[in-house]
Amino acid sequence: MSSETDEPGGTAMGRAPSRRSLLGWGGAGLALGAAAAGGTAAALTADDTAPALAAGAGAAVPFHGRHQAGIATPVQDRLHFAAFDVKTDSRDELIALLKEWTEAAAAMTAGRSVGEGAVPGIPEAPPDDTGEALGLKPSRLTLTIGFGRTLFERDGKDRFGLKSQLPEALIELPTFSGDNLDADRSDGDLCVQACADDPQVAVHAIRNLARIGFGRVAIRWSQLGFGKTSSTTPDAQTPRNMMGFKDGTRNIAGTDAPALRKHVWVSEKDGPEWLAGGSYLVARRIRMRIETWDRTSLQEQEDIFGRTKGEGAPYGKRRERDEPDLKAMKEDAHVRLAHPDSNGGAKILRRGYSFTDGTDGLGLLDAGLFFIAYQRDVRTGFVPVQRNLARIDALNEYIQHVGSALFAAPPGVRGRDDWWGRELFDATKGR
C-alpha cells in the first residue's frame, strides 16, 4: 500500500441474450443493468492526455478510446471489483461472451439499459436488464476488463488457443514476506473493475455482466470499495485511508502523458503486440488491524508513515506536496520505503479503495485497503516496491495481504465493431 508511487476506453458485435433466451435461467449471480439515460455526456477523450478533470456529477465517461476507461480516468468514489472463472471450454463461446459484455458495457457506461431493458417486457420472461439502476444517472461509471494468466494456460493446458500470446510480464506473483493469501480471494481468469460515484450503479454493472455470462463464467470473488484512497487528479484533495492518513500523494496524474507512457501503458516494443496500449493490473486485499492501530500513539503512527497525520507533510517539511527528505524519516518508514528513489525509480498508478466487510467472528473489523495498481510491467513496478515494503516496513505490524491477483488489461475498444480482447483473439486465429 505505497503512498509514494507515482481511460476511457467499441462495442460489439454479438447481441446480449434476449428476454426469451433467458427463460429458465433462474437467478444469476451478481449482474447489473444500466443506468437510465439522463446524464450529460462529458467532453472527454481517451488518448494519452487522459481527462484533466472529473466529469460533472452524474455525467458519462466515454467508453471507446485507445486506452480503457478506469485507469487514468479521474477516480470515482465507489468500486465493485469482480474476478471470474471461465466455465466453458469453447473458444467461440468465450469470444461471444466478450462481445456481449462489450456491448453491455458500452450501454451501461452511457447510462442506457442492457438489451431491451428492464421494462416494459414480456411478462413470462425475465427482463434483459435487472433494473435497479432505472432512473439513475451514469455517475461516471467505467468498466475495465483484465485477463488472468490462467485464461492463457492452466495446469499446462492451452485452454483457448491463447498460450502463444501469454505476456512475459503476466507472471505468477512471488510470495512476499508476511503474505497470508486466501485462494478463494485470489486470482481469476477474467476481472472487471466497475467504478462509479453511485454504488448502486457500480453494483448494477457487475450484476448484469454476471447474468449475461451465466453458464459461461462464474464469479470467483468480488470486492466492494468506498472512499477512494488515491487520486489521479493532482489538484484534488488527497483522500485518506482507514488509518486516517492521506494516501497516494505522489500518485501518477492522469494528465501526465509522459509519465503514463513511461510507467503505465504497454508499448509496441514491450510485447505482445495485442497488449500495446494496455496495462497490467495488480489487485491486493490488505487487511488492517484497525483495533491495534487505534491504540497506537499519534507520534508512532506518524513515525510509521513518515508524514504528519493532519497536513500529510513529509517529515521535516510543512506542506503535503513538499518534496520528501527521505533521510529525515526512520529507515523503516512506509513513505521512505515506497518512494521511487528507494526502488530504482519504480512508479505505479494507484486506484485503491477502503473496504469494511463486517467482522471476522472475533469481534474485529474485517476492514482495510483494496489496493489496485496499474503499470507498464509488474516486474519493474509493483514487485520491487512490494518486496521492499515487505522486507522492513514498520506498517507491516498493522496490515496483512490476504488476497492477490494480476491481470493484463487490454487496450481500449476503438469503435462499434471492436470488442474487449479482439486483438488477442485475432492474433491466435486458427489455433
Backbone torsions as a table, in degrees:
resi	resn	phi	psi	omega
1	MET	NA	65.1	-175.2
2	SER	-70.6	127.5	176.7
3	SER	-93.0	0.8	-174.9
4	GLU	-113.5	-4.8	-177.2
5	THR	-73.8	131.0	178.1
6	ASP	-65.5	NA	NA
7	GLU	NA	177.3	-155.6
8	PRO	-49.1	129.6	-162.2
9	GLY	-97.6	NA	NA
10	GLY	NA	128.0	-174.2
11	THR	-105.2	-175.4	-146.6
12	ALA	-120.5	135.2	69.7
13	MET	80.1	-118.2	-178.5
14	GLY	-79.6	146.4	-178.4
15	ARG	-83.3	150.0	173.4
16	ALA	-67.6	154.8	-177.6
17	PRO	-58.5	140.1	176.9
18	SER	-78.0	171.2	178.3
19	ARG	-62.0	-38.9	179.9
20	ARG	-61.8	-41.8	-178.2
21	SER	-68.8	-17.7	-178.6
22	LEU	-89.5	-6.3	178.9
23	LEU	-55.9	132.0	177.9
24	GLY	88.3	-4.0	179.2
25	TRP	-66.9	-37.0	-174.1
26	GLY	74.2	-166.9	-178.2
27	GLY	-69.8	145.2	-175.5
28	ALA	-115.5	19.6	-178.2
29	GLY	103.7	-122.6	-167.4
30	LEU	-131.2	48.0	-171.2
31	ALA	-94.5	166.0	179.1
32	LEU	-144.9	144.4	-173.3
33	GLY	-84.6	-166.6	-174.5
34	ALA	-101.9	157.8	175.2
35	ALA	-71.5	147.5	177.4
36	ALA	-68.5	152.6	-179.7
37	ALA	-60.8	152.8	179.4
38	GLY	152.8	-20.9	177.9
39	GLY	-80.9	145.3	177.2
40	THR	-79.9	127.6	179.6
41	ALA	-66.1	131.6	180.0
42	ALA	-83.7	145.3	-179.9
43	ALA	-84.2	70.9	-178.7
44	LEU	-113.5	156.7	176.1
45	THR	-119.9	165.9	-176.0
46	ALA	-119.1	40.0	179.3
47	ASP	-103.7	-165.8	-176.1
48	ASP	-60.8	-20.7	-175.5
49	THR	-83.1	-8.1	176.0
50	ALA	39.7	148.0	-177.1
51	PRO	-58.7	134.3	-178.2
52	ALA	-74.7	-34.4	-176.2
53	LEU	-130.7	156.2	175.1
54	ALA	-64.5	148.5	176.1
55	ALA	-67.7	163.8	178.8
56	GLY	-64.4	165.3	-177.1
57	ALA	-55.5	127.4	177.1
58	GLY	81.4	-1.4	-174.0
59	ALA	-73.4	168.4	178.5
60	ALA	-101.3	139.0	173.2
61	VAL	-96.2	129.2	-179.4
62	PRO	-54.9	137.6	-178.8
63	PHE	-85.3	-38.2	-174.4
64	HIS	-85.9	149.2	177.7
65	GLY	161.2	177.3	-178.6
66	ARG	-65.2	-37.1	178.4
67	HIS	-116.6	155.9	176.1
68	GLN	-68.0	143.7	169.8
69	ALA	-68.0	157.9	178.1
70	GLY	92.4	6.8	177.1
71	ILE	-110.5	-74.3	176.3
72	ALA	-87.5	-6.1	177.1
73	THR	-56.9	142.3	173.3
74	PRO	-49.2	132.9	-171.0
75	VAL	-71.3	130.4	178.2
76	GLN	-83.7	176.6	-172.8
77	ASP	-84.1	-24.3	-172.1
78	ARG	-129.7	156.0	-176.5
79	LEU	-137.2	140.1	160.8
80	HIS	-132.8	112.2	-176.9
81	PHE	-110.9	133.1	-179.9
82	ALA	-135.8	135.2	171.9
83	ALA	-106.2	139.8	-175.5
84	PHE	-120.7	146.0	165.8
85	ASP	-99.4	135.1	177.1
86	VAL	-84.3	124.7	-175.7
87	LYS	-97.4	-25.0	178.6
88	THR	-79.3	152.3	173.9
89	ASP	-101.7	2.5	-175.0
90	SER	-93.0	123.1	175.3
91	ARG	-62.0	-42.0	-179.3
92	ASP	-62.5	-39.0	178.7
93	GLU	-67.6	-36.8	178.4
94	LEU	-66.4	-43.0	177.6
95	ILE	-62.1	-44.0	179.3
96	ALA	-60.4	-40.1	178.9
97	LEU	-62.8	-46.1	-178.7
98	LEU	-62.8	-35.9	176.1
99	LYS	-66.2	-43.5	179.7
100	GLU	-66.2	-40.6	177.3
101	TRP	-62.3	-42.5	-179.2
102	THR	-61.6	-44.7	179.6
103	GLU	-62.5	-43.4	179.3
104	ALA	-65.6	-40.4	-179.8
105	ALA	-63.9	-42.5	178.8
106	ALA	-61.8	-38.5	178.9
107	ALA	-68.2	-48.8	-174.8
108	MET	-66.5	-40.1	-179.9
109	THR	-67.8	-21.9	176.3
110	ALA	-88.9	-1.6	179.2
111	GLY	87.7	18.1	178.8
112	ARG	-104.5	159.2	176.8
113	SER	-76.8	159.8	177.4
114	VAL	-79.0	138.1	175.5
115	GLY	56.6	-126.9	-179.7
116	GLU	-89.4	5.3	174.4
117	GLY	88.8	-178.1	-179.1
118	ALA	-85.9	-34.5	179.5
119	VAL	-147.4	157.4	-16.9
120	PRO	-71.2	171.4	-178.2
121	GLY	-161.8	-178.2	178.4
122	ILE	-76.2	121.7	-175.9
123	PRO	-56.2	-31.6	-175.1
124	GLU	-85.8	-2.4	-176.1
125	ALA	-122.4	147.2	174.2
126	PRO	-68.0	143.8	179.7
127	PRO	-70.3	159.4	179.2
128	ASP	-68.6	-29.5	-177.1
129	ASP	-117.7	138.8	-175.7
130	THR	-70.3	-22.1	165.3
131	GLY	92.1	-7.3	-175.7
132	GLU	-74.3	-8.3	176.6
133	ALA	-103.7	8.8	176.9
134	LEU	-58.2	130.9	178.8
135	GLY	85.7	-6.1	179.0
136	LEU	-94.9	150.0	177.7
137	LYS	-80.5	167.1	-178.7
138	PRO	-59.8	-27.7	176.3
139	SER	55.0	36.8	178.0
140	ARG	57.5	32.8	178.8
141	LEU	-59.9	130.5	169.7
142	THR	-126.2	145.1	177.3
143	LEU	-125.9	123.4	-174.8
144	THR	-124.6	125.8	-177.3
145	ILE	-103.5	151.2	175.7
146	GLY	-139.4	152.8	-179.5
147	PHE	-113.2	124.4	179.3
148	GLY	-83.7	163.3	-179.2
149	ARG	-57.8	-36.1	-176.9
150	THR	-72.7	-9.7	172.7
151	LEU	-71.6	-29.3	-178.9
152	PHE	-87.2	-39.5	-176.3
153	GLU	-155.5	135.7	174.4
154	ARG	-142.6	127.0	-178.8
155	ASP	54.4	38.1	177.5
156	GLY	80.9	-1.6	-176.5
157	LYS	-97.5	132.0	173.2
158	ASP	-81.1	98.0	-166.3
159	ARG	-70.2	-43.9	-173.5
160	PHE	-128.7	23.9	-178.6
161	GLY	72.3	24.7	-174.9
162	LEU	-106.3	-6.4	-169.9
163	LYS	-57.6	-36.4	-177.7
164	SER	-65.1	-16.7	-178.1
165	GLN	-107.0	15.0	177.3
166	LEU	-65.2	119.3	-179.7
167	PRO	-65.6	139.6	178.3
168	GLU	-60.7	-31.7	-178.0
169	ALA	-80.7	-8.3	177.3
170	LEU	-85.2	71.0	-172.1
171	ILE	-87.2	170.3	164.3
172	GLU	-82.1	116.6	-176.7
173	LEU	-58.9	139.1	178.3
174	PRO	-67.1	159.5	173.3
175	THR	-82.8	122.3	-178.9
176	PHE	-94.5	153.6	177.7
177	SER	-55.8	130.7	177.9
178	GLY	91.7	-9.9	178.9
179	ASP	-61.2	141.7	172.7
180	ASN	-138.9	67.3	-168.1
181	LEU	-79.4	136.3	176.0
182	ASP	-95.2	118.2	-177.8
183	ALA	-59.9	-29.1	-179.4
184	ASP	-76.3	-8.8	176.7
185	ARG	-118.1	23.4	-175.3
186	SER	-134.0	156.8	170.7
187	ASP	63.7	-162.7	-176.1
188	GLY	138.4	152.7	178.6
189	ASP	-76.5	-38.0	-179.1
190	LEU	-135.7	156.7	169.6
191	CYS	-139.4	153.8	171.5
192	VAL	-133.2	124.8	175.9
193	GLN	-100.8	116.5	177.2
194	ALA	-108.9	118.8	177.7
195	CYS	-120.6	138.3	179.7
196	ALA	-159.6	165.8	176.4
197	ASP	-86.6	-9.3	177.1
198	ASP	-119.1	120.5	-177.2
199	PRO	-61.2	-31.8	-179.2
200	GLN	-68.3	-33.5	177.6
201	VAL	-66.7	-41.5	179.8
202	ALA	-66.7	-45.5	-179.9
203	VAL	-64.7	-40.5	178.7
204	HIS	-59.0	-38.0	-178.7
205	ALA	-65.4	-49.5	179.6
206	ILE	-64.2	-39.3	-178.9
207	ARG	-61.4	-43.0	-179.9
208	ASN	-68.5	-38.3	178.1
209	LEU	-64.6	-39.8	178.0
210	ALA	-64.9	-37.3	179.5
211	ARG	-67.6	-44.5	178.0
212	ILE	-59.4	-36.5	-176.9
213	GLY	-86.6	1.2	-175.6
214	PHE	-52.5	127.4	-178.3
215	GLY	93.5	-22.8	178.6
216	ARG	-108.4	-31.7	175.0
217	VAL	-137.4	160.8	175.1
218	ALA	-141.2	143.3	178.6
219	ILE	-66.5	126.0	177.6
220	ARG	-85.2	-45.5	175.0
221	TRP	-161.0	160.8	178.3
222	SER	-148.0	163.7	-178.4
223	GLN	-146.3	128.2	171.1
224	LEU	-91.8	143.1	179.0
225	GLY	-136.8	151.5	177.2
226	PHE	-138.4	166.9	173.6
227	GLY	56.5	72.8	179.8
228	LYS	-44.4	140.6	-177.1
229	THR	-108.6	11.2	174.3
230	SER	-158.1	163.9	-176.1
231	SER	-135.5	144.2	173.7
232	THR	-102.3	7.0	177.6
233	THR	-115.2	100.9	-170.9
234	PRO	-63.3	-21.0	179.7
235	ASP	-82.0	-11.5	-179.1
236	ALA	-80.1	158.0	177.0
237	GLN	-64.8	134.3	179.8
238	THR	-69.6	125.4	179.7
239	PRO	-71.5	163.7	179.7
240	ARG	-110.4	148.0	176.9
241	ASN	-88.4	-175.9	-176.5
242	MET	-68.4	-12.4	176.1
243	MET	-90.9	0.5	175.7
244	GLY	87.4	5.9	-178.4
245	PHE	-102.6	146.6	173.1
246	LYS	-64.5	138.6	-172.2
247	ASP	-129.5	138.4	176.5
248	GLY	78.2	29.8	-179.1
249	THR	-54.9	-41.1	-175.2
250	ARG	-102.8	29.8	178.8
251	ASN	-64.2	151.6	175.8
252	ILE	-63.8	133.2	-179.9
253	ALA	-82.0	142.8	178.0
254	GLY	-68.2	-10.7	178.2
255	THR	-97.5	-4.4	-175.3
256	ASP	-92.1	81.8	-175.2
257	ALA	-57.3	-44.3	178.9
258	PRO	-60.5	-41.8	179.5
259	ALA	-67.3	-37.9	178.0
260	LEU	-63.0	-44.0	179.4
261	ARG	-64.8	-36.8	-176.5
262	LYS	-76.7	-38.6	-169.5
263	HIS	-115.4	-16.2	-171.1
264	VAL	-117.0	-51.6	-173.4
265	TRP	-83.6	133.0	173.2
266	VAL	-69.9	132.7	-178.5
267	SER	-95.9	168.9	178.1
268	GLU	-61.6	-28.6	-178.2
269	LYS	-76.2	-24.5	-173.4
270	ASP	-70.8	-37.6	-176.7
271	GLY	74.6	155.2	-8.5
272	PRO	-73.4	165.7	-173.1
273	GLU	-60.8	-34.4	-176.1
274	TRP	-65.8	-19.9	-175.0
275	LEU	-94.4	-4.3	-178.7
276	ALA	-58.5	129.3	-175.4
277	GLY	92.1	-5.0	176.9
278	GLY	-96.8	-159.4	-177.8
279	SER	-160.3	175.2	175.7
280	TYR	-112.1	130.0	-175.7
281	LEU	-107.5	120.8	171.7
282	VAL	-105.7	130.1	175.4
283	ALA	-120.9	130.1	178.8
284	ARG	-135.2	126.3	174.0
285	ARG	-90.0	115.9	-173.6
286	ILE	-113.9	111.0	178.5
287	ARG	-79.8	132.4	176.3
288	MET	-103.9	137.0	175.4
289	ARG	-85.1	77.5	-171.3
290	ILE	-58.7	-45.5	-174.8
291	GLU	-63.8	-39.3	177.5
292	THR	-68.0	-42.7	178.9
293	TRP	-59.5	-41.3	-176.6
294	ASP	-67.7	-13.9	177.1
295	ARG	-102.7	9.8	-179.9
296	THR	-94.2	138.9	-177.1
297	SER	-62.2	153.3	178.8
298	LEU	-59.1	-42.1	-179.3
299	GLN	-59.9	-44.0	-179.9
300	GLU	-67.3	-39.1	177.4
301	GLN	-58.4	-45.6	-179.3
302	GLU	-68.2	-36.7	176.5
303	ASP	-62.5	-38.3	-178.0
304	ILE	-64.5	-42.1	-179.3
305	PHE	-83.7	-36.0	-173.5
306	GLY	85.9	17.0	177.1
307	ARG	-138.9	156.2	174.6
308	THR	-75.8	150.1	-175.7
309	LYS	-77.2	-32.7	-177.7
310	GLY	-76.7	-69.2	-177.8
311	GLU	-75.9	-30.5	-174.3
312	GLY	83.0	17.1	-179.1
313	ALA	-73.6	139.3	174.5
314	PRO	-65.7	151.2	-178.1
315	TYR	-51.9	134.0	179.7
316	GLY	85.4	0.7	-179.2
317	LYS	-122.1	171.5	-175.7
318	ARG	-105.4	-32.0	-174.0
319	ARG	-119.4	154.8	-175.4
320	GLU	-55.1	-43.8	-172.7
321	ARG	-92.1	8.4	172.7
322	ASP	-62.8	146.1	-179.8
323	GLU	-63.0	125.2	-177.1
324	PRO	-66.0	142.0	169.5
325	ASP	-99.8	96.7	-172.4
326	LEU	-61.5	-31.4	-178.7
327	LYS	-71.7	-15.9	176.9
328	ALA	-78.3	-11.4	-178.9
329	MET	-99.1	161.3	174.6
330	LYS	-66.5	154.5	-175.0
331	GLU	-63.2	-26.7	-179.1
332	ASP	-102.7	16.5	178.4
333	ALA	-68.5	140.7	-175.4
334	HIS	-59.6	-47.2	-178.3
335	VAL	-61.6	-42.2	-178.7
336	ARG	-62.1	-43.7	-176.5
337	LEU	-73.8	-28.3	-177.5
338	ALA	-87.9	-14.1	-174.9
339	HIS	-64.5	143.9	178.5
340	PRO	-53.7	-33.1	-179.9
341	ASP	-66.2	-19.9	178.4
342	SER	-95.1	0.8	-174.4
343	ASN	-136.9	35.3	177.1
344	GLY	62.1	26.5	179.7
345	GLY	85.5	6.2	-177.7
346	ALA	-63.8	132.6	176.2
347	LYS	-135.3	146.5	176.5
348	ILE	-134.5	156.8	176.6
349	LEU	-99.8	120.2	-174.5
350	ARG	-99.6	143.8	175.6
351	ARG	-140.8	45.7	-174.5
352	GLY	-77.7	165.7	179.6
353	TYR	-140.0	150.2	171.5
354	SER	-77.2	156.2	174.2
355	PHE	-143.1	151.3	170.0
356	THR	-139.9	112.6	-175.8
357	ASP	-114.3	55.4	178.4
358	GLY	72.5	-146.3	-179.6
359	THR	-118.9	169.1	-173.7
360	ASP	-97.1	11.2	-177.8
361	GLY	91.7	-11.9	177.2
362	LEU	-110.9	11.6	-179.8
363	GLY	82.7	8.8	179.8
364	LEU	-102.1	141.8	179.6
365	LEU	-64.9	132.1	170.4
366	ASP	-90.4	85.9	-171.8
367	ALA	-139.3	161.9	177.4
368	GLY	162.2	-142.4	-175.1
369	LEU	-121.1	126.6	167.9
370	PHE	-94.1	100.0	-173.4
371	PHE	-81.8	127.2	173.9
372	ILE	-127.8	131.7	178.6
373	ALA	-141.2	141.1	176.5
374	TYR	-113.9	143.3	-179.8
375	GLN	-157.7	161.7	-179.5
376	ARG	-71.5	-34.1	179.5
377	ASP	-152.3	118.0	-176.5
378	VAL	-64.4	-24.5	-178.0
379	ARG	-71.6	-23.5	177.2
380	THR	-112.9	3.2	179.6
381	GLY	-112.5	-94.5	-174.4
382	PHE	-62.1	-43.3	-171.8
383	VAL	-59.3	-53.0	-180.0
384	PRO	-65.2	-35.1	178.9
385	VAL	-65.4	-48.0	-178.3
386	GLN	-67.7	-34.9	177.6
387	ARG	-62.4	-39.4	179.0
388	ASN	-67.6	-42.9	178.7
389	LEU	-65.5	-43.6	-177.5
390	ALA	-63.7	-23.8	-175.5
391	ARG	-69.0	-53.0	-174.0
392	ILE	-143.4	7.7	-177.4
393	ASP	-55.2	124.4	178.9
394	ALA	-61.8	-22.9	-180.0
395	LEU	-68.6	-18.1	-176.6
396	ASN	-61.3	-22.8	177.7
397	GLU	-65.1	-20.3	-172.0
398	TYR	-117.3	1.8	-179.5
399	ILE	-137.4	161.7	173.1
400	GLN	-152.3	133.0	177.3
401	HIS	-80.5	120.2	-174.4
402	VAL	-117.9	-7.2	177.2
403	GLY	-147.3	149.3	-174.6
404	SER	-155.2	143.8	175.8
405	ALA	-159.9	152.7	176.4
406	LEU	-134.4	133.5	-179.0
407	PHE	-136.2	150.3	170.3
408	ALA	-94.1	116.7	179.6
409	ALA	-91.3	113.4	-176.3
410	PRO	-68.0	171.0	177.1
411	PRO	-65.7	175.1	-177.4
412	GLY	-72.5	167.6	177.7
413	VAL	-87.5	124.1	-168.1
414	ARG	-86.0	-26.0	-176.2
415	GLY	-169.2	-174.1	-172.9
416	ARG	-65.5	-25.1	180.0
417	ASP	-94.4	2.0	-180.0
418	ASP	-95.2	167.0	179.7
419	TRP	-158.6	160.8	-178.3
420	TRP	-56.6	119.9	175.0
421	GLY	86.0	7.2	-177.7
422	ARG	-55.9	-44.7	-177.7
423	GLU	-59.0	-39.0	179.5
424	LEU	-64.1	-46.9	-177.1
425	PHE	-73.7	-31.3	174.3
426	ASP	-63.8	-34.5	-178.5
427	ALA	-72.6	-13.1	-176.6
428	THR	-123.1	23.7	177.5
429	LYS	-58.9	141.8	177.7
430	GLY	85.1	-2.5	-179.4
431	ARG	-93.4	NA	NA
